[in-house]
């Protein structure tokens, strides 16, 4: 079995997400969960950027459209918040597009 990339960092982020969900429960907006996550990242001294903008390259130009990642944690982990019951292919494709950008 291959080793998980950024294992310790990923576990920290997942643990914080679980803590936020445990305390807030379900039914809040993505913004509320994001605010709680930001509080926890600061409290735990975890480096992050919120709503980081990613340009989209097309051939030799940068398109006027762009993506915003909800969080980039440890400069390498994209954390995309979803306040929904089930992920669909649409949300998965969105996140893959962020990675490609």
N, C-alpha and C positions, 0 to 999 in steps of 0.2 A: 504494500500500500504506500502511495506517495505521501510525502510530508506536506502538511497544509502550509501554504505561503503565509507569512506573518501570523503564525499560529497564536502566539501570546497576545498580540495586538487585537486579533480577531476575537479571541475569547473575552478580552476586556470589553470590547464594543458590544458583543452579544450580551454579556452580563449586565452592562448598563441598560441596554434595551429591555432586558427582562425585568430589571428593577423598576424602570419607568412604567412598564405595562402592569407590573404587580401593584404599584401604588395608584396609578391613574385608572386602570381598568380599560374597558373598551368604550367606544362611543364618542371619543373626542376627535377634534380635527387634527390634521397633520401638523398644523402650526402649534397647537398645544403640546403635542408629543415632542415636536422639535424644540420648543422652549424648555421643556423638562430635560431633554437630552443635552442641550447646551449647558444648562445648569450643572448636570452631572459631569460633563466633560471638563468644565472649569473646576469643579470641586475635586475631581480626580487627577487634575493636571494632565489631561490628555490633549495633545495638540490637534486642532481641528480648524476648518474653515466652513462657514455656513453660506449656502447659496452661491457656491463658486461657479462662475460663468465659463462655459466651454464653447469656443468657436468651432464652426464646422467648415472644414476645408473641402473645396471642390475644385479639382484640377489645380490651376495656378492661382486661385482666388479664395478668399474667405467670404462665405455667404453672410448676408445680413441677419439671418436667423441664427440662434444659438440655443444651447441647453444650459439649465441651471441644475447642478447637483445639490441636493438638500444639504449634505455634509460631505466633506472629504476629511477623513480622520487619519492621523499619522502620515499625512501627505501621500497616501497610496490607496486607502480604502474608501470607495465611494459608498455612502450610506444614503439610500433613496427611501424616504418615508412613504408608507402607504397605510392609510386608515380605512382598510377594506377587509371584508370577511375572507376573500379568496383571491389569490393572484391569478390573473388571466394572462394569456399570451401577449396582450397589449402592454401590460406593465413589464413583463420580461423583455419584450422588444425595446421598450423605452430605455431600460437600464443598459441593455447591450449597445444601443446607440450612443449612450453617454460614454461607455467604455471605448467605442470606436472613435468618438470625437476627441 
